């Protein structure tokens, strides 16, 4: 009798041990346990720690509540301004309702991944190339809203979506490089022109000041000589301004001599110009006035 009782006790203990091993479950701190009893969802979600279920009746599914980092594969698309691009992104999400994540969707990770790829292609088609390159914050917010809307019903919350890289064709990269180079050259020319304008204004003011005080020009010339001599050059080119000559001329009080008047031209009688004899005599008169007077007297005596 005693042996039978011992055997029964051992058998009961074995059954209890097997039942305990089959019913015992451990849920980790970052997990939640969803129990399905005969396929029916139990309202109570098991928290972290040790828990028991009914073997062969209950089924415990553990759901990870940590933030999941999922890369979105690169998607090819055409922007609104007809530029072919290749864009990839990364999505951060977590499960906020373990029961909904188990019941509402078969595989919430795969569902979120497919929704992210579809939304990314949609964003590419609705955006311009400049928005993809420079206005990513706005695109990230729009992409997050597009993914988060259906994910709420799955018990999943989208924390953040980031566009990682935008790949452009080589021809587009070269065109953008030329555009950037032209823009920088334009800005450089504007800056140089502005500098020339400011320098011309300062030089004009300096010229006016030197005009009021001519000795300042001499001092400026000496400063230039000192600056050139500091370079230890073997050849020194010294400019000599015309204003300095004028200053020295005014300082000495000298004036330029007046030019000599041109020689006077003697007037002749028109009859002398028409009569050959008169022209001959006129020529002789021009050569020697005394001989011309003697000839005129002899000719009067003959008459």
BALOBA-1460 file (C-alpha; in Angstrom, 3 decimals):
// residues 303
<rec num="1" residu="x" x="0.000" y="0.000" z="0.000"/>
<rec num="2" residu="x" x="2.757" y="2.374" z="0.889"/>
<rec num="3" residu="x" x="4.576" y="1.541" z="-2.286"/>
<rec num="4" residu="x" x="1.463" y="2.356" z="-4.305"/>
<rec num="5" residu="x" x="1.102" y="5.708" z="-2.545"/>
<rec num="6" residu="x" x="4.744" y="6.534" z="-3.199"/>
<rec num="7" residu="x" x="4.346" y="5.612" z="-6.835"/>
<rec num="8" residu="x" x="1.260" y="7.785" z="-7.163"/>
<rec num="9" residu="x" x="3.026" y="10.675" z="-5.454"/>
<rec num="10" residu="x" x="6.037" y="10.364" z="-7.711"/>
<rec num="11" residu="x" x="3.793" y="10.227" z="-10.761"/>
<rec num="12" residu="x" x="1.831" y="13.272" z="-9.590"/>
<rec num="13" residu="x" x="5.022" y="15.128" z="-8.912"/>
<rec num="14" residu="x" x="6.322" y="14.263" z="-12.344"/>
<rec num="15" residu="x" x="3.096" y="15.415" z="-13.961"/>
<rec num="16" residu="x" x="3.200" y="18.655" z="-11.969"/>
<rec num="17" residu="x" x="6.808" y="19.233" z="-12.936"/>
<rec num="18" residu="x" x="6.048" y="18.609" z="-16.597"/>
<rec num="19" residu="x" x="3.003" y="20.881" z="-16.376"/>
<rec num="20" residu="x" x="5.027" y="23.586" z="-14.675"/>
<rec num="21" residu="x" x="7.729" y="23.400" z="-17.298"/>
<rec num="22" residu="x" x="5.141" y="23.535" z="-20.068"/>
<rec num="23" residu="x" x="3.193" y="26.405" z="-18.492"/>
<rec num="24" residu="x" x="6.073" y="28.568" z="-17.285"/>
<rec num="25" residu="x" x="7.076" y="31.544" z="-19.431"/>
<rec num="26" residu="x" x="9.490" y="34.443" z="-18.936"/>
<rec num="27" residu="x" x="8.781" y="37.799" z="-20.559"/>
<rec num="28" residu="x" x="11.746" y="40.187" z="-20.833"/>
<rec num="29" residu="x" x="11.676" y="43.795" z="-19.787"/>
<rec num="30" residu="x" x="11.427" y="45.147" z="-23.341"/>
<rec num="31" residu="x" x="8.744" y="42.628" z="-24.374"/>
<rec num="32" residu="x" x="5.033" y="42.144" z="-23.854"/>
<rec num="33" residu="x" x="3.218" y="38.823" z="-23.963"/>
<rec num="34" residu="x" x="-0.024" y="38.417" z="-25.929"/>
<rec num="35" residu="x" x="-2.005" y="35.296" z="-24.982"/>
<rec num="36" residu="x" x="-4.304" y="33.525" z="-27.446"/>
<rec num="37" residu="x" x="-6.522" y="30.960" z="-25.688"/>
<rec num="38" residu="x" x="-7.929" y="28.499" z="-28.164"/>
<rec num="39" residu="x" x="-7.322" y="31.157" z="-30.813"/>
<rec num="40" residu="x" x="-9.129" y="33.863" z="-28.882"/>
<rec num="41" residu="x" x="-7.291" y="36.986" z="-27.788"/>
<rec num="42" residu="x" x="-7.068" y="37.541" z="-24.057"/>
<rec num="43" residu="x" x="-7.552" y="41.105" z="-22.952"/>
<rec num="44" residu="x" x="-4.810" y="40.992" z="-20.378"/>
<rec num="45" residu="x" x="-1.361" y="41.499" z="-21.905"/>
<rec num="46" residu="x" x="1.370" y="39.835" z="-19.883"/>
<rec num="47" residu="x" x="4.015" y="42.200" z="-18.582"/>
<rec num="48" residu="x" x="7.729" y="41.509" z="-18.051"/>
<rec num="49" residu="x" x="8.694" y="38.786" z="-15.619"/>
<rec num="50" residu="x" x="7.555" y="35.224" z="-14.874"/>
<rec num="51" residu="x" x="4.079" y="34.191" z="-16.053"/>
<rec num="52" residu="x" x="2.044" y="31.007" z="-16.455"/>
<rec num="53" residu="x" x="-0.193" y="29.818" z="-19.282"/>
<rec num="54" residu="x" x="-2.375" y="26.794" z="-19.799"/>
<rec num="55" residu="x" x="-0.355" y="24.242" z="-21.755"/>
<rec num="56" residu="x" x="-1.821" y="23.046" z="-25.034"/>
<rec num="57" residu="x" x="-4.607" y="25.645" z="-24.628"/>
<rec num="58" residu="x" x="-2.889" y="29.001" z="-24.487"/>
<rec num="59" residu="x" x="-0.358" y="30.341" z="-26.944"/>
<rec num="60" residu="x" x="1.931" y="33.165" z="-25.863"/>
<rec num="61" residu="x" x="3.392" y="35.545" z="-28.459"/>
<rec num="62" residu="x" x="6.101" y="37.936" z="-27.376"/>
<rec num="63" residu="x" x="6.191" y="41.362" z="-29.003"/>
<rec num="64" residu="x" x="9.311" y="43.544" z="-28.924"/>
<rec num="65" residu="x" x="8.530" y="47.072" z="-27.706"/>
<rec num="66" residu="x" x="11.921" y="48.568" z="-28.543"/>
<rec num="67" residu="x" x="12.458" y="51.193" z="-31.228"/>
<rec num="68" residu="x" x="13.241" y="49.453" z="-34.499"/>
<rec num="69" residu="x" x="15.646" y="50.980" z="-37.010"/>
<rec num="70" residu="x" x="14.741" y="49.836" z="-40.506"/>
<rec num="71" residu="x" x="16.542" y="50.975" z="-43.669"/>
<rec num="72" residu="x" x="14.318" y="51.685" z="-46.635"/>
<rec num="73" residu="x" x="15.797" y="50.313" z="-49.892"/>
<rec num="74" residu="x" x="16.790" y="52.892" z="-52.482"/>
<rec num="75" residu="x" x="13.912" y="53.803" z="-54.766"/>
<rec num="76" residu="x" x="14.220" y="55.051" z="-58.346"/>
<rec num="77" residu="x" x="11.836" y="57.788" z="-59.373"/>
<rec num="78" residu="x" x="11.266" y="60.863" z="-61.502"/>
<rec num="79" residu="x" x="10.773" y="64.185" z="-59.770"/>
<rec num="80" residu="x" x="8.136" y="66.722" z="-60.678"/>
<rec num="81" residu="x" x="10.668" y="68.621" z="-62.814"/>
<rec num="82" residu="x" x="11.530" y="65.424" z="-64.781"/>
<rec num="83" residu="x" x="14.857" y="64.495" z="-63.173"/>
<rec num="84" residu="x" x="15.690" y="60.839" z="-62.549"/>
<rec num="85" residu="x" x="16.899" y="60.287" z="-58.983"/>
<rec num="86" residu="x" x="17.588" y="57.419" z="-56.620"/>
<rec num="87" residu="x" x="16.636" y="58.033" z="-52.978"/>
<rec num="88" residu="x" x="17.055" y="55.863" z="-49.892"/>
<rec num="89" residu="x" x="15.878" y="56.518" z="-46.331"/>
<rec num="90" residu="x" x="15.742" y="55.111" z="-42.816"/>
<rec num="91" residu="x" x="12.688" y="54.745" z="-40.588"/>
<rec num="92" residu="x" x="12.440" y="54.527" z="-36.778"/>
<rec num="93" residu="x" x="9.290" y="53.012" z="-35.272"/>
<rec num="94" residu="x" x="8.086" y="51.066" z="-32.253"/>
<rec num="95" residu="x" x="5.078" y="49.015" z="-31.155"/>
<rec num="96" residu="x" x="2.765" y="50.829" z="-28.745"/>
<rec num="97" residu="x" x="-0.056" y="48.239" z="-28.678"/>
<rec num="98" residu="x" x="1.157" y="44.652" z="-28.633"/>
<rec num="99" residu="x" x="-2.323" y="43.141" z="-29.082"/>
<rec num="100" residu="x" x="-3.051" y="45.234" z="-32.190"/>
<rec num="101" residu="x" x="0.356" y="44.416" z="-33.663"/>
<rec num="102" residu="x" x="-0.410" y="40.687" z="-33.311"/>
<rec num="103" residu="x" x="-4.043" y="40.699" z="-34.414"/>
<rec num="104" residu="x" x="-4.392" y="43.493" z="-36.992"/>
<rec num="105" residu="x" x="-1.427" y="42.693" z="-39.228"/>
<rec num="106" residu="x" x="0.343" y="39.477" z="-40.101"/>
<rec num="107" residu="x" x="3.877" y="40.902" z="-39.986"/>
<rec num="108" residu="x" x="4.068" y="44.501" z="-38.871"/>
<rec num="109" residu="x" x="7.742" y="44.839" z="-39.823"/>
<rec num="110" residu="x" x="7.136" y="43.799" z="-43.410"/>
<rec num="111" residu="x" x="4.014" y="46.003" z="-43.568"/>
<rec num="112" residu="x" x="5.898" y="49.066" z="-42.354"/>
<rec num="113" residu="x" x="8.742" y="48.395" z="-44.795"/>
<rec num="114" residu="x" x="6.429" y="48.162" z="-47.796"/>
<rec num="115" residu="x" x="4.496" y="51.245" z="-46.733"/>
<rec num="116" residu="x" x="7.749" y="53.195" z="-46.357"/>
<rec num="117" residu="x" x="8.908" y="52.248" z="-49.868"/>
<rec num="118" residu="x" x="5.573" y="53.224" z="-51.406"/>
<rec num="119" residu="x" x="5.470" y="56.529" z="-49.562"/>
<rec num="120" residu="x" x="9.053" y="57.310" z="-50.559"/>
<rec num="121" residu="x" x="8.266" y="56.827" z="-54.256"/>
<rec num="122" residu="x" x="5.194" y="59.021" z="-53.865"/>
<rec num="123" residu="x" x="7.236" y="61.771" z="-52.220"/>
<rec num="124" residu="x" x="9.791" y="61.653" z="-55.048"/>
<rec num="125" residu="x" x="7.093" y="62.126" z="-57.676"/>
<rec num="126" residu="x" x="5.519" y="65.083" z="-55.851"/>
<rec num="127" residu="x" x="8.747" y="66.992" z="-55.137"/>
<rec num="128" residu="x" x="11.200" y="69.027" z="-57.160"/>
<rec num="129" residu="x" x="14.893" y="68.308" z="-57.253"/>
<rec num="130" residu="x" x="15.693" y="71.444" z="-55.246"/>
<rec num="131" residu="x" x="13.319" y="70.281" z="-52.494"/>
<rec num="132" residu="x" x="15.001" y="66.885" z="-52.309"/>
<rec num="133" residu="x" x="18.408" y="68.509" z="-51.964"/>
<rec num="134" residu="x" x="17.721" y="71.493" z="-49.732"/>
<rec num="135" residu="x" x="14.308" y="71.090" z="-48.063"/>
<rec num="136" residu="x" x="14.599" y="67.632" z="-46.554"/>
<rec num="137" residu="x" x="13.043" y="68.503" z="-43.211"/>
<rec num="138" residu="x" x="9.706" y="69.224" z="-44.839"/>
<rec num="139" residu="x" x="9.904" y="66.052" z="-46.925"/>
<rec num="140" residu="x" x="10.762" y="63.996" z="-43.847"/>
<rec num="141" residu="x" x="7.691" y="65.306" z="-42.056"/>
<rec num="142" residu="x" x="5.465" y="64.556" z="-45.031"/>
<rec num="143" residu="x" x="6.902" y="61.068" z="-45.356"/>
<rec num="144" residu="x" x="6.371" y="60.436" z="-41.643"/>
<rec num="145" residu="x" x="2.706" y="61.431" z="-41.875"/>
<rec num="146" residu="x" x="2.141" y="59.213" z="-44.914"/>
<rec num="147" residu="x" x="3.552" y="56.157" z="-43.115"/>
<rec num="148" residu="x" x="2.084" y="56.912" z="-39.698"/>
<rec num="149" residu="x" x="-1.525" y="57.163" z="-40.913"/>
<rec num="150" residu="x" x="-2.016" y="53.430" z="-41.668"/>
<rec num="151" residu="x" x="0.487" y="52.307" z="-39.025"/>
<rec num="152" residu="x" x="-1.666" y="53.646" z="-36.186"/>
<rec num="153" residu="x" x="-4.219" y="50.899" z="-36.859"/>
<rec num="154" residu="x" x="-1.478" y="48.283" z="-36.581"/>
<rec num="155" residu="x" x="-0.429" y="49.377" z="-33.078"/>
<rec num="156" residu="x" x="2.785" y="50.865" z="-34.469"/>
<rec num="157" residu="x" x="4.007" y="54.427" z="-33.953"/>
<rec num="158" residu="x" x="6.437" y="56.060" z="-36.380"/>
<rec num="159" residu="x" x="9.026" y="58.024" z="-34.445"/>
<rec num="160" residu="x" x="11.078" y="59.446" z="-37.260"/>
<rec num="161" residu="x" x="11.817" y="59.149" z="-40.980"/>
<rec num="162" residu="x" x="15.008" y="60.470" z="-42.558"/>
<rec num="163" residu="x" x="16.056" y="60.665" z="-46.202"/>
<rec num="164" residu="x" x="19.636" y="59.448" z="-46.267"/>
<rec num="165" residu="x" x="20.971" y="60.076" z="-49.746"/>
<rec num="166" residu="x" x="19.849" y="61.398" z="-53.125"/>
<rec num="167" residu="x" x="21.797" y="59.964" z="-56.058"/>
<rec num="168" residu="x" x="21.823" y="62.016" z="-59.267"/>
<rec num="169" residu="x" x="22.931" y="61.123" z="-62.813"/>
<rec num="170" residu="x" x="26.447" y="62.174" z="-63.764"/>
<rec num="171" residu="x" x="25.178" y="64.639" z="-66.375"/>
<rec num="172" residu="x" x="23.044" y="66.364" z="-63.757"/>
<rec num="173" residu="x" x="25.992" y="66.526" z="-61.345"/>
<rec num="174" residu="x" x="28.141" y="68.205" z="-63.991"/>
<rec num="175" residu="x" x="25.365" y="70.675" z="-64.820"/>
<rec num="176" residu="x" x="24.930" y="71.562" z="-61.157"/>
<rec num="177" residu="x" x="28.683" y="71.963" z="-60.774"/>
<rec num="178" residu="x" x="28.776" y="74.374" z="-63.722"/>
<rec num="179" residu="x" x="25.845" y="76.295" z="-62.287"/>
<rec num="180" residu="x" x="27.529" y="76.594" z="-58.901"/>
<rec num="181" residu="x" x="30.781" y="77.690" z="-60.534"/>
<rec num="182" residu="x" x="28.995" y="80.354" z="-62.590"/>
<rec num="183" residu="x" x="27.166" y="81.621" z="-59.521"/>
<rec num="184" residu="x" x="30.398" y="81.885" z="-57.529"/>
<rec num="185" residu="x" x="32.098" y="83.681" z="-60.419"/>
<rec num="186" residu="x" x="29.185" y="86.121" z="-60.596"/>
<rec num="187" residu="x" x="29.440" y="86.847" z="-56.885"/>
<rec num="188" residu="x" x="33.222" y="87.283" z="-57.197"/>
<rec num="189" residu="x" x="32.764" y="89.827" z="-59.969"/>
<rec num="190" residu="x" x="30.156" y="91.725" z="-57.967"/>
<rec num="191" residu="x" x="32.479" y="91.819" z="-54.962"/>
<rec num="192" residu="x" x="35.392" y="93.034" z="-57.119"/>
<rec num="193" residu="x" x="33.217" y="95.737" z="-58.687"/>
<rec num="194" residu="x" x="32.042" y="96.854" z="-55.253"/>
<rec num="195" residu="x" x="35.638" y="96.979" z="-54.061"/>
<rec num="196" residu="x" x="36.638" y="99.073" z="-57.089"/>
<rec num="197" residu="x" x="33.753" y="101.464" z="-56.418"/>
<rec num="198" residu="x" x="34.747" y="101.928" z="-52.799"/>
<rec num="199" residu="x" x="38.408" y="102.325" z="-53.740"/>
<rec num="200" residu="x" x="37.555" y="104.941" z="-56.385"/>
<rec num="201" residu="x" x="35.547" y="106.932" z="-53.836"/>
<rec num="202" residu="x" x="38.449" y="106.872" z="-51.380"/>
<rec num="203" residu="x" x="40.929" y="107.832" z="-54.107"/>
<rec num="204" residu="x" x="38.678" y="110.707" z="-55.138"/>
<rec num="205" residu="x" x="38.576" y="111.966" z="-51.564"/>
<rec num="206" residu="x" x="42.361" y="111.603" z="-51.328"/>
<rec num="207" residu="x" x="42.823" y="113.544" z="-54.583"/>
<rec num="208" residu="x" x="40.640" y="116.365" z="-53.314"/>
<rec num="209" residu="x" x="42.611" y="116.498" z="-50.071"/>
<rec num="210" residu="x" x="45.919" y="116.573" z="-51.938"/>
<rec num="211" residu="x" x="44.612" y="119.306" z="-54.242"/>
<rec num="212" residu="x" x="43.907" y="121.460" z="-51.200"/>
<rec num="213" residu="x" x="47.357" y="120.681" z="-49.717"/>
<rec num="214" residu="x" x="49.874" y="120.092" z="-52.540"/>
<rec num="215" residu="x" x="52.651" y="119.230" z="-50.098"/>
<rec num="216" residu="x" x="50.747" y="116.040" z="-49.241"/>
<rec num="217" residu="x" x="51.585" y="114.712" z="-52.692"/>
<rec num="218" residu="x" x="55.294" y="115.091" z="-51.926"/>
<rec num="219" residu="x" x="54.841" y="113.183" z="-48.671"/>
<rec num="220" residu="x" x="52.917" y="110.444" z="-50.427"/>
<rec num="221" residu="x" x="55.687" y="110.109" z="-52.984"/>
<rec num="222" residu="x" x="58.264" y="109.728" z="-50.221"/>
<rec num="223" residu="x" x="56.118" y="107.051" z="-48.558"/>
<rec num="224" residu="x" x="55.982" y="105.151" z="-51.839"/>
<rec num="225" residu="x" x="59.752" y="105.316" z="-52.143"/>
<rec num="226" residu="x" x="60.150" y="103.973" z="-48.594"/>
<rec num="227" residu="x" x="57.724" y="101.128" z="-49.291"/>
<rec num="228" residu="x" x="59.564" y="100.131" z="-52.473"/>
<rec num="229" residu="x" x="62.955" y="100.392" z="-50.803"/>
<rec num="230" residu="x" x="61.830" y="98.032" z="-48.038"/>
<rec num="231" residu="x" x="61.700" y="95.177" z="-50.583"/>
<rec num="232" residu="x" x="65.486" y="95.486" z="-51.099"/>
<rec num="233" residu="x" x="65.209" y="95.748" z="-54.862"/>
<rec num="234" residu="x" x="68.255" y="96.613" z="-56.956"/>
<rec num="235" residu="x" x="66.200" y="98.816" z="-59.301"/>
<rec num="236" residu="x" x="64.039" y="101.671" z="-58.060"/>
<rec num="237" residu="x" x="61.526" y="103.271" z="-60.416"/>
<rec num="238" residu="x" x="60.584" y="106.725" z="-59.130"/>
<rec num="239" residu="x" x="57.542" y="108.354" z="-60.745"/>
<rec num="240" residu="x" x="57.685" y="112.119" z="-61.082"/>
<rec num="241" residu="x" x="54.151" y="113.537" z="-61.190"/>
<rec num="242" residu="x" x="53.290" y="116.577" z="-63.245"/>
<rec num="243" residu="x" x="51.482" y="118.112" z="-60.268"/>
<rec num="244" residu="x" x="54.781" y="118.246" z="-58.416"/>
<rec num="245" residu="x" x="56.344" y="120.255" z="-61.251"/>
<rec num="246" residu="x" x="53.476" y="122.707" z="-61.133"/>
<rec num="247" residu="x" x="53.850" y="122.992" z="-57.375"/>
<rec num="248" residu="x" x="57.581" y="123.759" z="-57.718"/>
<rec num="249" residu="x" x="56.897" y="126.288" z="-60.475"/>
<rec num="250" residu="x" x="54.353" y="128.115" z="-58.331"/>
<rec num="251" residu="x" x="56.725" y="128.007" z="-55.369"/>
<rec num="252" residu="x" x="59.552" y="129.681" z="-57.379"/>
<rec num="253" residu="x" x="57.193" y="132.314" z="-58.850"/>
<rec num="254" residu="x" x="58.446" y="131.759" z="-62.405"/>
<rec num="255" residu="x" x="56.325" y="132.207" z="-65.478"/>
<rec num="256" residu="x" x="56.820" y="130.871" z="-68.954"/>
<rec num="257" residu="x" x="58.266" y="133.383" z="-71.504"/>
<rec num="258" residu="x" x="55.864" y="134.807" z="-74.018"/>
<rec num="259" residu="x" x="56.343" y="133.524" z="-77.579"/>
<rec num="260" residu="x" x="57.953" y="135.897" z="-80.178"/>
<rec num="261" residu="x" x="55.493" y="137.532" z="-82.599"/>
<rec num="262" residu="x" x="55.700" y="136.399" z="-86.207"/>
<rec num="263" residu="x" x="57.619" y="138.678" z="-88.699"/>
<rec num="264" residu="x" x="55.522" y="141.358" z="-90.398"/>
<rec num="265" residu="x" x="54.820" y="140.908" z="-94.085"/>
<rec num="266" residu="x" x="55.178" y="144.072" z="-96.246"/>
<rec num="267" residu="x" x="52.141" y="145.102" z="-98.266"/>
<rec num="268" residu="x" x="52.615" y="145.736" z="-102.032"/>
<rec num="269" residu="x" x="50.731" y="147.751" z="-104.590"/>
<rec num="270" residu="x" x="48.516" y="145.756" z="-106.931"/>
<rec num="271" residu="x" x="50.036" y="147.564" z="-109.985"/>
<rec num="272" residu="x" x="53.458" y="146.238" z="-109.074"/>
<rec num="273" residu="x" x="52.078" y="142.752" z="-109.074"/>
<rec num="274" residu="x" x="50.627" y="143.182" z="-112.663"/>
<rec num="275" residu="x" x="53.537" y="145.085" z="-114.328"/>
<rec num="276" residu="x" x="56.611" y="142.850" z="-114.997"/>
<rec num="277" residu="x" x="58.942" y="145.849" z="-114.879"/>
<rec num="278" residu="x" x="57.455" y="146.934" z="-111.620"/>
<rec num="279" residu="x" x="57.796" y="143.402" z="-110.242"/>
<rec num="280" residu="x" x="61.432" y="143.336" z="-111.304"/>
<rec num="281" residu="x" x="62.057" y="146.686" z="-109.707"/>
<rec num="282" residu="x" x="60.176" y="145.569" z="-106.660"/>
<rec num="283" residu="x" x="62.470" y="142.585" z="-106.432"/>
<rec num="284" residu="x" x="65.453" y="144.790" z="-106.767"/>
<rec num="285" residu="x" x="64.046" y="147.136" z="-104.154"/>
<rec num="286" residu="x" x="63.637" y="144.244" z="-101.808"/>
<rec num="287" residu="x" x="67.212" y="143.218" z="-102.334"/>
<rec num="288" residu="x" x="68.806" y="146.743" z="-102.015"/>
<rec num="289" residu="x" x="66.781" y="149.954" z="-101.296"/>
<rec num="290" residu="x" x="69.635" y="152.315" z="-102.239"/>
<rec num="291" residu="x" x="70.129" y="150.944" z="-105.757"/>
<rec num="292" residu="x" x="66.413" y="151.112" z="-106.410"/>
<rec num="293" residu="x" x="66.344" y="154.848" z="-105.574"/>
<rec num="294" residu="x" x="69.324" y="155.607" z="-107.943"/>
<rec num="295" residu="x" x="67.698" y="153.807" z="-110.817"/>
<rec num="296" residu="x" x="64.445" y="155.657" z="-110.304"/>
<rec num="297" residu="x" x="66.305" y="159.069" z="-110.421"/>
<rec num="298" residu="x" x="68.236" y="158.236" z="-113.636"/>
<rec num="299" residu="x" x="65.057" y="157.189" z="-115.358"/>
<rec num="300" residu="x" x="63.428" y="160.536" z="-114.451"/>
<rec num="301" residu="x" x="66.359" y="162.501" z="-115.962"/>
<rec num="302" residu="x" x="66.108" y="160.584" z="-119.219"/>
<rec num="303" residu="x" x="62.471" y="161.507" z="-119.537"/>
